[in-house]
Amino acid sequence: MHKTFKSKLPLLLTFCLFTNFLPASAAVVCPANRSEKDHKIADRYDRDGDRGSNGRAGRDGRSGQNQTISADGTPVNLDLSGQDGEDGEDGERGSRPRCREERENVNYNINAPDGSVGGAGGKGGDGGNGGSLTVYYSNLADLKKIFVRAVGGQGGRGGQGGRGTAGCNCRRRSWEIKTCTGTPGSPNYKCTNQVYRCYDGSDGRDGSYGQDGKLGRLGSLSLINSKEPLKDDTPTLKLAIGELANKQFNLSKNKWQQRQGANSLLAVGSVIADEYREFEKRLEGTFKLIWQEKQPITSFANQTATLNLNNSEQVEVTFPEDLWVDGNATNQGKLTEFTVNYAIPKKEVTRLAVAEFADSGQNLNLKIVDLAAKSDLINTQFRVKYRARDNFSGSFDYQTFYEGEIPSTLVTRDYNRFTLALGKLKIPREALQSGTNVDIKLVAIRSLGGRSAQQTLNWQGAIRKMK
């Protein structure tokens, strides 16, 4: 970052190259022995030294080759090692500041240019991982004929930080300037001496060292007690909901057991991760969707469902977050049937609105309307915070008289309309009377098929006076 010279010498007379021709008492000293390149930079710029460039990071080592073989008793020698990561480059040294002569006897303070920070060393490249080895076998003893070396590559060394450069130094630390006002010989003639100073520039820090690269992981072993190649896995499918209609989908995956002792199974001296996996069996399952929602399945063509085969050979279906589904799954052997009873877009779940605030006293009620008309399908609970302005006691601030759940016995629903009997809550009679100003915060908790959402409604006004 380059500094401006508002507080430093705005106009310097001579480059440090020519200090032999100036009085020593007026000089600012530059670090000695500049190269020709340094002089060219000094001639073009009048500023602090530039920060050195950071060193380039080393490239990661390439991972070892993955290989699949059949063990038949023939000796095999494999090197699946990862390559070493490259070393990071060193950071560059910061450039020297431009040190110039200050004017003699100037009437301001001088800050000499600062040195620059060295560039940071580049990070060492990570070592490549050892390759994976898959072995088909029928006789476990044949594995003793297989020698494999699958070590991870060494991480590259981080680069060294570049050296910082020294700031410029002042030859003369302070001086006095005499300033006079008025006419010599007259009573108004006065002179004062003001002291000014020169401050050395700060030295730049050395750049930080680059981090060493990480050691690559050991390769892994997979064993399959068979001569037949394994079929590919299809444990998961993502499909548009519209594509699920009137079809069956087959999913499969290979189940593996994790075991210890890989190196003891192979030829002496082999190097590979000790934990290995062994093929256990193939899992398969079939999925079928049964659609009983009133809206046609084509209405949800843009929504995506995810099918996943679990270890019990049952297929689990997951619907997107913005679609609420109520349904149930049944399993017959390897067939999973999922019946969709209701499907509601999430945006239609929280479309409640205050319809009316009516009556007073124990008959006071709040009426809520479901603009999406889905309340016959969605479970709804209400919490309320009832505040009133206590006019009857002379207070003009709202006070809380009830906060909590509204019991289901005080909530009635007529299709898409709810009536909340607030007057039946444990609220003082005075806070329910006509003319009382109230502030109501209502929270509706809506749930369906294991999902839930909240909507907050606010109403403020006065309880109407009864005619």
C-alpha positions in Angstrom: 0.0 0.0 0.0 1.5 3.3 -1.0 1.4 6.2 1.4 0.7 9.8 0.4 3.1 12.4 1.4 0.8 15.0 2.9 2.7 14.9 6.2 6.1 14.3 4.6 8.4 16.5 2.6 6.4 17.6 -0.4 9.3 18.6 -2.5 12.7 17.1 -2.1 15.7 18.7 -3.9 18.1 15.9 -4.8 18.3 12.1 -5.1 20.5 10.3 -2.7 22.8 9.5 -5.6 24.0 13.2 -5.5 24.4 13.6 -1.7 28.2 14.3 -2.2 27.3 17.7 -3.7 25.1 18.9 -0.8 25.9 20.0 2.7 25.8 17.0 5.1 23.8 19.0 7.7 20.8 19.1 5.4 20.7 15.5 4.2 18.3 12.6 4.6 20.2 9.3 4.5 19.2 6.4 2.2 20.2 2.7 2.7 23.6 2.3 0.9 24.6 0.4 -2.2 21.6 0.5 -4.4 21.6 -1.5 -7.6 21.0 0.1 -11.0 17.4 -1.3 -10.9 16.9 0.4 -7.5 18.0 3.7 -8.9 15.5 3.5 -11.8 12.7 2.8 -9.4 13.8 5.7 -7.2 13.8 8.0 -10.2 10.2 7.2 -11.1 8.6 7.1 -7.7 8.6 9.3 -4.7 7.1 7.1 -2.0 7.6 4.4 0.6 9.1 1.1 -0.5 6.7 -1.3 -2.3 5.7 -4.6 -0.6 7.5 -7.6 -2.1 5.4 -10.0 -4.2 4.2 -13.2 -2.5 5.7 -16.5 -3.5 3.6 -18.8 -5.7 2.1 -21.9 -4.0 3.5 -25.2 -5.0 1.4 -27.6 -7.0 -0.2 -30.6 -5.2 1.2 -34.0 -6.0 -0.8 -36.3 -8.2 -2.6 -39.2 -6.5 -1.5 -42.7 -7.2 -3.3 -44.8 -9.8 -6.4 -46.8 -8.8 -6.2 -50.4 -9.9 -8.4 -53.6 -10.0 -6.8 -57.0 -10.3 -7.7 -60.7 -9.8 -5.7 -62.8 -7.4 -4.8 -66.2 -8.9 -1.5 -67.0 -7.1 0.7 -65.1 -9.6 3.2 -62.7 -7.9 2.1 -59.1 -8.4 4.2 -56.0 -7.6 2.3 -52.7 -7.6 3.4 -49.1 -6.8 0.3 -46.9 -6.3 2.1 -44.2 -4.4 1.1 -40.6 -4.6 3.5 -38.0 -5.9 5.2 -35.4 -3.6 3.8 -31.9 -3.6 6.0 -29.1 -5.0 7.8 -26.6 -2.7 6.3 -23.1 -2.5 8.2 -20.2 -3.9 10.0 -17.7 -1.7 8.5 -14.3 -1.3 10.3 -11.4 -3.0 12.2 -8.8 -1.0 10.4 -5.5 -0.6 11.7 -2.6 -2.7 13.8 0.1 -1.1 12.1 3.4 -0.2 13.2 6.5 -2.1 15.4 8.5 0.3 15.9 12.1 -0.8 17.5 15.3 0.6 15.2 17.4 2.7 15.2 21.2 2.3 17.4 23.0 4.8 15.6 25.1 7.5 12.0 24.4 6.4 9.1 25.4 8.6 7.5 22.0 9.0 8.2 18.5 10.4 9.6 15.8 8.1 8.8 12.1 8.1 11.4 10.1 6.2 10.0 7.3 3.9 9.2 3.9 5.4 10.8 0.6 4.4 8.6 -2.1 2.8 7.3 -5.5 3.9 8.7 -8.6 2.3 6.4 -10.9 0.4 5.0 -14.0 2.0 6.3 -17.4 1.1 4.1 -19.6 -1.0 2.3 -22.6 0.5 3.8 -26.0 -0.2 1.7 -28.3 -2.3 -0.1 -31.2 -0.6 1.2 -34.7 -1.3 -0.9 -36.9 -3.5 -3.0 -39.7 -1.9 -2.1 -43.4 -2.4 -4.2 -45.2 -5.0 -6.9 -47.7 -4.2 -6.6 -51.4 -4.9 -9.6 -53.6 -5.6 -8.9 -57.4 -5.6 -11.2 -60.1 -6.8 -10.2 -63.5 -5.2 -11.5 -67.0 -4.6 -8.6 -68.2 -2.3 -7.6 -65.7 0.4 -4.0 -67.1 0.5 -3.4 -65.8 -3.0 -3.3 -62.3 -1.6 0.1 -63.1 0.0 1.5 -63.0 -3.6 0.5 -59.3 -4.0 3.0 -56.7 -3.0 1.7 -53.2 -3.0 3.1 -49.8 -2.0 0.5 -47.1 -1.8 2.0 -44.4 0.4 0.9 -40.8 0.3 3.3 -38.2 -1.2 5.2 -35.8 1.0 4.0 -32.3 1.3 6.1 -29.6 -0.3 7.9 -27.1 1.9 6.6 -23.7 2.3 8.5 -20.8 0.7 10.6 -18.4 2.8 9.3 -14.9 3.4 11.0 -12.1 1.6 13.2 -9.6 3.5 11.8 -6.3 4.5 13.7 -3.1 3.7 15.0 -0.4 6.1 13.3 2.9 6.3 15.1 6.2 5.5 17.1 7.9 8.3 17.4 11.6 9.1 20.8 13.3 9.2 19.5 16.2 11.2 17.0 15.5 13.9 15.8 19.0 14.7 16.3 22.7 13.8 15.0 26.1 14.8 13.3 28.6 12.6 13.2 32.2 13.7 10.0 34.1 12.7 9.5 37.8 13.2 6.5 40.1 12.9 6.1 43.9 12.8 8.6 46.6 11.9 12.2 46.4 13.2 12.7 49.1 15.8 9.0 49.5 16.6 7.2 48.3 19.7 5.2 45.7 17.7 8.3 44.0 16.4 8.5 40.4 17.9 10.5 37.3 17.1 9.9 33.7 18.1 11.9 30.5 17.6 10.0 27.3 16.5 11.6 23.9 16.7 10.9 21.4 13.9 11.9 17.8 13.7 12.8 15.0 11.3 11.5 11.4 12.1 13.1 8.3 10.7 11.0 6.0 8.5 10.0 2.7 10.0 11.7 -0.6 8.9 9.6 -3.0 6.9 8.8 -6.5 8.4 10.1 -9.7 6.8 7.4 -11.7 5.0 5.8 -14.7 6.7 6.9 -18.2 5.8 4.6 -20.3 3.7 2.8 -23.3 5.3 4.1 -26.8 4.5 1.9 -29.0 2.4 0.0 -31.9 4.0 1.2 -35.5 3.7 -1.0 -37.6 1.3 -3.2 -40.4 2.7 -2.3 -44.1 2.3 -4.1 -45.9 -0.4 -7.0 -48.3 0.4 -7.8 -52.0 -0.2 -11.2 -53.5 -1.3 -11.8 -57.2 -1.4 -14.4 -59.1 -3.4 -14.7 -62.9 -2.9 -16.0 -63.5 -6.4 -14.9 -63.9 -10.0 -17.8 -61.9 -11.4 -17.4 -58.1 -11.7 -19.7 -56.1 -9.4 -22.6 -54.2 -11.0 -22.7 -50.5 -10.7 -24.5 -48.9 -7.7 -27.7 -46.9 -8.2 -28.6 -46.2 -4.6 -30.2 -42.8 -5.2 -32.4 -41.3 -7.9 -33.6 -37.7 -8.2 -36.7 -37.3 -10.4 -39.4 -34.8 -11.1 -42.5 -35.7 -9.2 -44.5 -35.9 -12.4 -42.2 -38.7 -13.7 -43.1 -40.9 -10.7 -46.6 -41.5 -11.9 -47.6 -45.1 -13.0 -44.0 -46.3 -12.9 -41.7 -48.5 -10.8 -38.1 -47.6 -10.2 -35.3 -50.1 -9.3 -32.5 -49.1 -7.0 -29.4 -51.0 -5.9 -26.2 -50.7 -4.0 -23.3 -52.9 -2.9 -23.0 -53.4 0.9 -19.5 -53.5 2.4 -18.0 -54.5 5.7 -15.2 -52.4 7.2 -12.4 -54.6 8.6 -8.8 -54.2 10.0 -5.5 -55.9 9.0 -5.0 -55.1 5.3 -1.3 -55.3 5.5 -1.3 -58.8 7.1 -3.3 -60.1 4.2 -0.8 -58.9 1.5 2.8 -59.7 0.8 5.3 -58.8 3.6 6.4 -55.2 3.3 3.3 -53.9 1.7 2.2 -50.4 2.7 -1.5 -49.5 2.5 -4.1 -48.3 5.0 -4.7 -51.0 7.6 -8.5 -50.6 7.4 -10.0 -52.2 4.4 -13.5 -53.1 3.1 -14.9 -56.4 2.0 -17.9 -56.9 -0.2 -20.8 -58.4 1.7 -23.8 -58.5 -0.6 -25.9 -56.7 -3.1 -29.0 -54.7 -2.0 -31.9 -54.1 -4.3 -35.3 -52.4 -3.9 -38.2 -51.1 -6.0 -40.2 -48.0 -5.5 -43.8 -47.1 -6.6 -45.8 -43.9 -6.0 -49.5 -43.9 -5.5 -51.1 -40.5 -6.0 -54.3 -39.8 -4.1 -54.0 -36.0 -3.8 -57.0 -34.2 -5.4 -54.7 -32.0 -7.5 -53.2 -33.8 -10.5 -49.6 -34.9 -10.2 -48.8 -32.8 -13.3 -49.4 -29.7 -11.1 -46.1 -30.5 -9.4 -44.1 -31.3 -12.5 -41.4 -28.8 -11.5 -40.8 -30.3 -8.0 -38.1 -32.9 -7.5 -38.3 -36.0 -5.3 -35.3 -38.0 -4.1 -35.4 -41.8 -3.8 -32.8 -43.5 -1.5 -32.2 -47.2 -0.9 -31.4 -48.0 2.7 -29.6 -51.1 4.1 -33.0 -52.8 4.8 -33.7 -52.8 1.1 -36.5 -50.3 1.5 -36.8 -47.1 -0.5 -37.1 -43.8 1.3 -38.6 -40.8 -0.5 -37.8 -37.2 0.3 -39.8 -34.3 -1.1 -38.5 -30.7 -1.5 -38.6 -28.3 1.4 -41.1 -26.1 -0.4 -43.7 -28.9 -0.7 -45.5 -30.3 2.3 -46.6 -33.9 1.7 -48.8 -36.1 3.9 -48.5 -39.8 3.1 -47.5 -43.3 4.2 -45.2 -46.1 3.1 -45.9 -49.8 2.9 -43.4 -52.5 2.2 -43.9 -55.9 0.5 -40.7 -57.7 0.2 -38.4 -55.5 -1.8 -41.2 -53.3 -3.1 -41.9 -49.9 -1.3 -45.2 -48.2 -2.1 -45.7 -44.6 -1.0 -49.2 -43.2 -1.0 -49.5 -39.4 -1.2 -52.7 -38.3 0.5 -52.1 -34.5 0.4 -49.5 -32.3 -1.2 -49.5 -28.5 -0.4 -47.0 -25.9 -1.6 -45.3 -24.4 1.5 -46.3 -20.9 0.4 -50.0 -21.8 0.9 -49.4 -22.9 4.5 -48.9 -19.4 6.0 -51.7 -17.4 4.3 -53.7 -16.7 7.4 -55.2 -13.2 8.0 -57.2 -11.4 10.7 -60.9 -11.3 9.6 -62.7 -9.7 12.5 -62.3 -8.6 16.1 -65.7 -8.8 17.6 -67.8 -8.4 20.8 -66.4 -7.7 24.3 -66.1 -9.2 27.8 -66.3 -13.0 27.9 -67.7 -13.0 24.3 -64.7 -11.3 22.9 -63.3 -13.3 20.0 -60.8 -13.0 17.2 -61.6 -14.5 13.8 -58.9 -15.7 11.4 -59.4 -16.7 7.8 -57.2 -19.1 5.8 -56.9 -17.4 2.4 -55.4 -20.6 0.8 -58.4 -22.7 2.1 -56.1 -25.6 3.3 -57.1 -25.7 7.0 -59.1 -28.9 6.6 -55.8 -30.6 5.9 -53.3 -28.7 8.1 -53.0 -29.0 11.9 -53.1 -25.5 13.5 -52.3 -24.3 17.0 -52.4 -20.8 18.3 -50.4 -18.8 20.9 -51.4 -15.3 21.8 -49.9 -12.3 23.7 -52.8 -10.1 24.8 -51.8 -6.6 25.9 -54.2 -3.8 26.9 -53.8 -0.1 27.6 -54.9 0.0 31.3 -57.2 3.0 30.9 -59.3 1.8 33.8 -56.4 2.3 36.3 -55.1 5.6 34.7 -52.1 4.1 33.0 -51.3 4.9 29.3 -48.8 2.1 28.7 -49.8 -1.3 27.3 -49.6 -4.2 29.9 -49.5 -7.9 29.2 -52.5 -9.7 30.7 -52.1 -13.1 29.0 -49.3 -14.8 27.1 -49.4 -18.5 26.2 -51.2 -21.2 24.2 -54.9 -20.9 23.4 -56.5 -24.2 24.4 -58.0 -26.2 21.6 -61.4 -26.1 23.4 -61.4 -22.3 22.8 -60.7 -22.6 19.1 -63.5 -23.5 16.6 -63.0 -24.0 12.9 -65.6 -23.7 10.1 -63.9 -24.9 6.9 -61.3 -22.1 6.4 -62.3 -19.8 9.3 -61.1 -20.0 12.9 -62.8 -18.3 15.9 -60.6 -17.8 18.9 -62.5 -17.2 22.2 -60.2 -14.7 23.8 -62.8 -13.7 26.3 -62.7 -17.2 27.8 -58.9 -16.9 28.6 -57.7 -16.0 32.1 -57.8 -12.2 31.3 -59.1 -9.7 33.9 -62.6 -8.5 33.1 -61.5 -4.9 33.0 -59.0 -5.7 30.1 -61.9 -7.1 28.0 -64.4 -4.3 28.4 -65.7 -2.0 25.5 -63.4 0.9 24.6 -60.2 -0.7 25.9 -57.3 -0.3 23.5 -55.6 -3.7 22.9 -52.5 -5.0 21.1 -52.6 -8.6 20.1 -49.7 -10.7 18.8 -51.0 -14.1 17.5 -48.6 -16.9 16.5 -50.1 -19.8 14.4 -48.2 -23.1 14.3 -49.1 -25.0 11.2 -48.0 -28.7 10.7 -48.5 -31.5 8.2 -46.6 -34.7 7.5 -43.7 -34.0 10.0 -43.2 -30.4 8.8 -44.2 -27.3 10.6 -44.1 -23.5 10.1 -45.1 -20.4 12.1 -46.9 -17.3 11.0 -47.2 -14.2 13.2 -50.3 -11.9 13.0 -50.7 -8.6 14.7 -53.8 -6.6 15.5 -54.2 -3.3 17.4 -57.2 -1.3 18.1 -60.1 -0.7 20.5 -62.7 -3.2 21.7 -65.9 -2.0 20.1 -68.5 -0.5 22.3 -71.7 -2.5 22.3 -74.8 -0.7 21.2 
